[in-house]
Amino acid sequence: MANLAPDYRWTLVQILRILSVVSVLVDAASCDACDERVSGPSLLQRHRDVEPRPSLAFCKTHKTGGSTLAGIFFRLAELHNLSIMMPSCEEKTRLGDPFAFPGQYNVDLHGPPAHQFDMILHHAILNASGFASYLKPTPFFVSILREPKAQVASTYNFYRIKFGKWNSTKEYLASLETQLEKASKGRRVRQFINFQSYDLGFYEAGGMPNSTSSEVSEWIASLDKTFSFPSAGLMLITEYFDEGLALLKGRLNVALPALTYTIQKDYQHNESLSYEDLNDTEMSWVLKHAANVDMQLYHHFNRTFAKVWSKRGSSVDSDLRALQDANAALSKDCEATPPGPLCEKFATSDPDRLLYANLFRARQGLKECNDTAKH
């Protein structure tokens, strides 16, 4: 009998461990089913990951696929119960933009920086040290750039269709000329001049639309340090969106299904809206005078991304194929009549939707907002 005692005690320990796991699973399942008001993911969701992941500093650029990328990051935050630096109700979807990060309303809301958040995801002019001061230690920086000709066309049509900002390409070009003239007299540069560089802090760093190529190169060199992959960050390229996500999967330590997506704010392919192209002469003028810095910025990081991609491991190719297959299945689900449950989830997880944004505000003990902007 003495020889049996150790086996008997071992069996009791195993039984107790099994009962503990069953208890957690039952509690999580019953909690998920019984009350939709419970905030945060279930225990099952929270225990999916055991490996640490870095905090995330996302500099959201305009008309580049930034909303689609932000939607992916918001779903990650929802799944893993991560905190987001939410804008105040006065700022709506912005953290200071078009002025310096984070904006006084957001300082009043969140207090001074104390490395208290897991993610920054909303529109904010890049300030690497400022972002890092609000994020938990060693943040990973992410942003995205789009080929300037496509970005200009998307900007013109989005603000014309959504907000009625311009009635024609002629009005659009006239407004750019006015802004350039004001900038030449020392006035603050507005967002539609080198829009992507604007988001990434070019004007905050002292740049101007007529800055020399060497001056722009010096600024870009500072961004190289911030977005150096894999140590510090990654600058995605819209034209290689899926490839960028495949690279991010390992660096952010996330499961592949969490990176599937539907495209947000795709106005070009909405048949109920009138999409207009600038003619060749108009586009050439914009690229030369109002997107000249963006051109230099994009070509630099397009080359940088190509170098990073050329050094990828074989697992990244497998992840890319799996991601594209998952997105194809999601698209099929969304094309069904009525759309399937997967598509419904993605349609409601738009970070600019009031109810979805308020989910995160409530989870973090912030008051809910009753209005939100969508740009």
C-alpha positions as CSV (number, residue, x, y, z in Angstrom):
1,M,0.0,0.0,0.0
2,A,2.9,2.4,0.7
3,N,4.0,2.1,-2.9
4,L,0.5,3.1,-4.1
5,A,0.3,6.3,-2.1
6,P,2.3,8.5,-4.5
7,D,0.2,7.4,-7.5
8,Y,-3.0,8.1,-5.5
9,R,-1.9,11.6,-4.6
10,W,-0.8,12.3,-8.2
11,T,-4.3,11.3,-9.4
12,L,-6.0,13.7,-7.0
13,V,-3.8,16.6,-8.2
14,Q,-4.7,15.7,-11.8
15,I,-8.4,15.6,-11.0
16,L,-8.3,18.9,-9.3
17,R,-6.5,20.5,-12.3
18,I,-9.1,19.1,-14.7
19,L,-11.9,20.4,-12.5
20,S,-10.3,23.8,-12.4
21,V,-10.1,24.0,-16.2
22,V,-13.7,22.7,-16.6
23,S,-14.8,25.4,-14.2
24,V,-13.2,28.1,-16.2
25,L,-14.7,26.9,-19.4
26,V,-18.2,26.6,-17.9
27,D,-18.0,30.0,-16.4
28,A,-16.8,31.6,-19.6
29,A,-19.5,29.9,-21.7
30,S,-22.3,30.7,-19.4
31,C,-21.2,34.3,-19.0
32,D,-21.0,34.7,-22.8
33,A,-24.5,33.3,-23.2
34,C,-26.3,34.9,-20.3
35,D,-25.5,38.6,-20.6
36,E,-24.7,40.7,-23.7
37,R,-23.8,43.6,-21.5
38,V,-20.6,42.0,-20.2
39,S,-17.7,44.1,-21.4
40,G,-14.5,42.7,-22.7
41,P,-13.7,39.3,-24.3
42,S,-14.6,36.0,-22.6
43,L,-12.2,34.1,-20.5
44,L,-11.7,31.8,-23.4
45,Q,-10.6,34.7,-25.6
46,R,-8.4,36.2,-22.9
47,H,-6.5,32.8,-22.5
48,R,-5.8,32.4,-26.2
49,D,-2.4,34.1,-26.0
50,V,0.4,33.5,-23.6
51,E,3.2,35.2,-25.5
52,P,3.7,39.0,-24.9
53,R,3.1,41.4,-27.7
54,P,4.4,45.0,-28.1
55,S,2.2,48.0,-27.6
56,L,1.2,49.5,-30.9
57,A,1.7,53.0,-32.3
58,F,-0.4,53.3,-35.5
59,C,0.0,56.6,-37.4
60,K,-3.2,56.6,-39.5
61,T,-2.7,58.3,-42.8
62,H,-5.6,59.6,-45.0
63,K,-6.9,57.7,-48.0
64,T,-4.3,55.0,-47.9
65,G,-6.2,52.0,-46.5
66,G,-5.7,53.4,-43.0
67,S,-9.3,52.7,-41.9
68,T,-9.1,49.1,-43.0
69,L,-5.8,48.7,-41.1
70,A,-7.3,50.4,-38.0
71,G,-10.3,48.1,-38.2
72,I,-7.9,45.1,-37.9
73,F,-6.1,46.6,-34.9
74,F,-9.4,47.4,-33.2
75,R,-10.6,43.8,-33.6
76,L,-7.3,42.7,-32.1
77,A,-7.8,45.1,-29.1
78,E,-11.4,43.7,-28.7
79,L,-10.2,40.1,-28.9
80,H,-7.3,40.5,-26.5
81,N,-8.8,43.1,-24.1
82,L,-6.2,45.7,-25.0
83,S,-6.5,49.4,-24.0
84,I,-6.8,52.1,-26.7
85,M,-6.1,55.8,-26.2
86,M,-9.6,56.9,-27.2
87,P,-10.2,60.5,-28.3
88,S,-12.4,62.7,-26.2
89,C,-16.0,63.3,-27.4
90,E,-15.0,66.8,-28.4
91,E,-12.2,65.4,-30.6
92,K,-14.4,62.6,-31.9
93,T,-12.0,60.5,-34.0
94,R,-8.8,62.5,-33.5
95,L,-6.0,62.9,-31.1
96,G,-5.1,66.5,-31.7
97,D,-5.1,66.4,-35.5
98,P,-4.9,68.9,-37.3
99,F,-2.9,70.3,-34.4
100,A,-0.2,68.7,-32.3
101,F,-0.7,65.3,-30.5
102,P,-2.6,64.6,-28.3
103,G,-4.7,67.8,-28.1
104,Q,-5.8,69.5,-24.9
105,Y,-9.2,67.8,-24.7
106,N,-7.4,64.4,-24.7
107,V,-4.9,65.6,-22.1
108,D,-7.9,66.6,-19.9
109,L,-9.4,63.2,-20.5
110,H,-6.4,60.9,-20.0
111,G,-4.1,63.0,-17.9
112,P,-0.4,63.3,-18.4
113,P,1.5,60.5,-20.2
114,A,2.3,57.5,-18.0
115,H,2.8,54.6,-20.5
116,Q,-0.8,53.6,-19.8
117,F,-2.2,52.3,-23.1
118,D,-1.6,49.3,-25.4
119,M,-2.6,51.1,-28.6
120,I,-2.9,54.4,-30.4
121,L,-5.1,54.0,-33.5
122,H,-6.8,57.3,-34.3
123,H,-5.9,60.2,-36.5
124,A,-2.9,62.0,-35.0
125,I,0.0,63.8,-36.5
126,L,3.0,61.6,-35.8
127,N,5.1,62.5,-32.8
128,A,7.1,59.4,-32.0
129,S,8.2,60.4,-28.5
130,G,4.8,61.7,-27.7
131,F,3.1,58.5,-28.8
132,A,5.6,56.4,-26.9
133,S,5.0,58.4,-23.7
134,Y,1.4,57.3,-23.6
135,L,2.1,53.7,-24.7
136,K,3.4,50.8,-22.6
137,P,7.1,50.3,-23.0
138,T,8.8,49.5,-26.3
139,P,6.0,50.3,-28.7
140,F,6.0,49.0,-32.3
141,F,5.3,51.8,-34.9
142,V,3.1,51.1,-37.9
143,S,1.9,53.4,-40.7
144,I,0.9,53.0,-44.4
145,L,1.6,54.9,-47.6
146,R,-0.2,54.8,-51.0
147,E,1.1,55.7,-54.4
148,P,0.5,59.5,-54.6
149,K,-1.5,59.6,-57.8
150,A,-4.0,57.1,-56.4
151,Q,-4.1,58.8,-53.0
152,V,-4.8,62.2,-54.6
153,A,-7.6,60.8,-56.7
154,S,-9.1,59.1,-53.6
155,T,-8.8,62.3,-51.5
156,Y,-10.5,64.4,-54.1
157,N,-13.4,62.1,-54.5
158,F,-13.9,61.2,-50.8
159,Y,-14.0,64.8,-49.6
160,R,-16.1,65.8,-52.6
161,I,-18.6,63.0,-52.3
162,K,-18.8,62.7,-48.5
163,F,-18.5,66.3,-47.5
164,G,-19.2,68.3,-50.6
165,K,-15.9,70.1,-50.3
166,W,-15.4,70.7,-54.0
167,N,-17.9,70.6,-56.9
168,S,-15.3,70.1,-59.6
169,T,-11.6,69.4,-60.2
170,K,-11.3,73.1,-61.1
171,E,-12.4,74.0,-57.6
172,Y,-10.1,71.4,-56.1
173,L,-7.0,72.8,-57.9
174,A,-8.0,76.4,-57.0
175,S,-8.2,75.5,-53.3
176,L,-4.7,73.9,-53.5
177,E,-3.3,77.0,-55.2
178,T,-4.7,79.2,-52.4
179,Q,-3.2,77.0,-49.7
180,L,0.2,77.0,-51.4
181,E,0.1,80.8,-51.7
182,K,-0.7,81.1,-48.0
183,A,2.1,78.7,-47.1
184,S,4.5,80.8,-49.1
185,K,3.6,83.7,-46.8
186,G,4.3,81.7,-43.7
187,R,0.7,80.5,-43.0
188,R,0.2,77.1,-41.6
189,V,0.0,74.3,-44.2
190,R,-3.3,72.5,-44.5
191,Q,-3.8,68.8,-44.8
192,F,-4.4,68.5,-48.5
193,I,-0.9,69.6,-49.4
194,N,1.3,66.5,-49.3
195,F,-1.4,64.8,-47.3
196,Q,0.6,61.7,-46.3
197,S,3.7,63.7,-45.3
198,Y,1.4,65.9,-43.3
199,D,0.1,62.9,-41.3
200,L,3.7,61.8,-40.7
201,G,4.7,65.1,-39.2
202,F,6.6,66.7,-42.0
203,Y,5.2,70.2,-41.3
204,E,5.6,69.7,-37.6
205,A,9.3,69.1,-38.2
206,G,9.6,72.4,-40.0
207,G,9.1,71.2,-43.6
208,M,7.4,73.3,-46.3
209,P,5.9,72.4,-49.7
210,N,8.9,74.0,-51.4
211,S,11.5,72.2,-49.2
212,T,14.5,70.9,-51.2
213,S,15.0,67.3,-51.9
214,S,17.9,67.1,-49.5
215,E,15.8,68.6,-46.7
216,V,13.0,66.1,-47.4
217,S,15.6,63.3,-47.4
218,E,16.8,64.4,-44.0
219,W,13.3,64.2,-42.6
220,I,12.7,60.8,-44.2
221,A,15.9,59.5,-42.6
222,S,14.3,60.2,-39.2
223,L,11.3,58.1,-40.2
224,D,13.6,55.3,-41.2
225,K,14.6,54.9,-37.6
226,T,11.0,55.0,-36.3
227,F,9.8,52.4,-38.8
228,S,12.9,50.1,-39.0
229,F,11.7,46.5,-39.4
230,P,11.7,44.3,-37.4
231,S,13.2,46.1,-34.5
232,A,11.1,49.3,-34.3
233,G,8.2,49.4,-36.8
234,L,7.0,48.8,-40.3
235,M,5.8,51.2,-43.0
236,L,3.2,49.3,-45.0
237,I,2.5,50.0,-48.7
238,T,-1.1,50.0,-49.8
239,E,-0.3,48.3,-53.1
240,Y,1.2,45.4,-51.0
241,F,-1.3,45.4,-48.2
242,D,-1.6,41.7,-47.6
243,E,2.2,41.3,-47.8
244,G,2.5,43.9,-45.0
245,L,0.0,42.0,-42.9
246,A,1.9,38.8,-43.4
247,L,5.0,40.5,-42.0
248,L,3.1,42.0,-39.1
249,K,1.7,38.6,-38.0
250,G,4.9,37.4,-36.5
251,R,6.1,40.7,-35.2
252,L,2.9,41.5,-33.4
253,N,2.4,37.9,-32.3
254,V,-1.2,37.5,-33.5
255,A,-3.1,34.6,-35.0
256,L,-3.7,34.7,-38.7
257,P,-7.6,34.8,-38.5
258,A,-7.3,38.1,-36.6
259,L,-5.8,39.8,-39.7
260,T,-8.7,39.1,-42.1
261,Y,-10.5,42.2,-43.2
262,T,-13.1,43.9,-45.4
263,I,-12.2,47.1,-47.2
264,Q,-13.5,50.3,-45.4
265,K,-14.7,53.4,-47.2
266,D,-14.3,52.1,-50.8
267,Y,-16.1,55.0,-52.5
268,Q,-14.5,54.3,-55.9
269,H,-16.5,51.1,-56.3
270,N,-19.8,52.3,-55.0
271,E,-22.0,52.5,-58.1
272,S,-24.5,54.8,-56.4
273,L,-21.8,57.5,-56.2
274,S,-20.2,59.5,-58.9
275,Y,-16.4,59.0,-59.0
276,E,-14.4,61.5,-61.1
277,D,-10.8,61.3,-62.3
278,L,-8.6,64.3,-62.7
279,N,-7.3,64.6,-66.2
280,D,-3.6,64.1,-66.9
281,T,-2.7,67.8,-66.9
282,E,-4.5,68.4,-63.6
283,M,-2.9,65.3,-62.0
284,S,0.5,66.3,-63.2
285,W,0.1,69.7,-61.6
286,V,-1.0,68.3,-58.3
287,L,1.9,65.8,-58.1
288,K,4.4,68.5,-58.9
289,H,3.2,71.2,-56.6
290,A,1.0,69.6,-53.9
291,A,2.3,66.1,-53.6
292,N,6.0,66.5,-54.3
293,V,7.1,65.6,-50.8
294,D,4.7,62.6,-50.8
295,M,6.2,61.4,-54.1
296,Q,9.7,61.4,-52.5
297,L,8.4,59.8,-49.3
298,Y,6.5,57.0,-51.1
299,H,9.3,56.1,-53.5
300,H,11.7,55.8,-50.6
301,F,9.5,53.5,-48.5
302,N,8.4,51.5,-51.5
303,R,12.0,50.6,-52.0
304,T,12.5,50.0,-48.3
305,F,9.5,47.6,-48.2
306,A,10.8,45.7,-51.2
307,K,14.1,45.1,-49.3
308,V,12.3,43.9,-46.2
309,W,10.1,41.6,-48.3
310,S,13.1,40.1,-50.1
311,K,14.5,39.0,-46.7
312,R,11.3,37.3,-45.5
313,G,11.2,33.8,-44.2
314,S,9.4,30.9,-45.9
315,S,6.7,31.0,-43.2
316,V,5.7,34.5,-44.3
317,D,4.7,33.1,-47.8
318,S,2.6,30.5,-46.1
319,D,0.9,33.1,-44.0
320,L,0.2,35.3,-47.0
321,R,-1.5,32.4,-48.9
322,A,-3.5,31.6,-45.8
323,L,-4.6,35.2,-45.3
324,Q,-5.6,35.5,-48.9
325,D,-7.7,32.3,-48.7
326,A,-9.3,33.6,-45.5
327,N,-10.2,36.9,-47.1
328,A,-11.6,35.1,-50.2
329,A,-13.9,33.1,-47.8
330,L,-14.9,36.3,-46.1
331,S,-15.7,38.1,-49.3
332,K,-17.9,35.1,-50.4
333,D,-19.7,35.4,-47.0
334,C,-20.3,39.1,-47.6
335,E,-21.6,38.5,-51.1
336,A,-24.2,36.1,-49.9
337,T,-27.9,37.2,-49.6
338,P,-28.3,37.9,-46.8
339,P,-24.7,38.3,-45.8
340,G,-23.3,35.6,-43.5
341,P,-22.4,36.0,-39.8
342,L,-18.7,36.6,-40.5
343,C,-19.5,39.6,-42.8
344,E,-22.0,41.0,-40.2
345,K,-19.2,41.1,-37.6
346,F,-16.9,42.9,-39.9
347,A,-19.6,45.4,-40.9
348,T,-20.1,46.4,-37.3
349,S,-16.5,46.6,-36.3
350,D,-15.8,49.9,-38.1
351,P,-13.8,52.0,-35.6
352,D,-15.6,55.1,-36.8
353,R,-19.0,53.7,-35.9
354,L,-20.4,55.2,-32.8
355,L,-21.6,52.0,-31.1
356,Y,-18.3,50.3,-31.7
357,A,-16.2,53.2,-30.4
358,N,-18.4,53.4,-27.4
359,L,-17.7,49.8,-26.6
360,F,-14.1,50.6,-26.0
361,R,-14.9,53.8,-24.1
362,A,-17.2,51.9,-21.7
363,R,-14.6,49.1,-21.3
364,Q,-12.1,51.7,-20.2
365,G,-14.4,53.6,-17.9
366,L,-14.9,56.6,-20.2
367,K,-18.2,58.3,-20.9
368,E,-19.9,57.3,-24.1
369,C,-20.2,59.9,-26.9
370,N,-23.4,60.7,-28.7
371,D,-21.8,61.8,-32.0
372,T,-18.8,60.9,-34.1
373,A,-17.1,62.0,-37.3
374,K,-16.3,59.7,-40.2
375,H,-13.2,60.8,-41.9
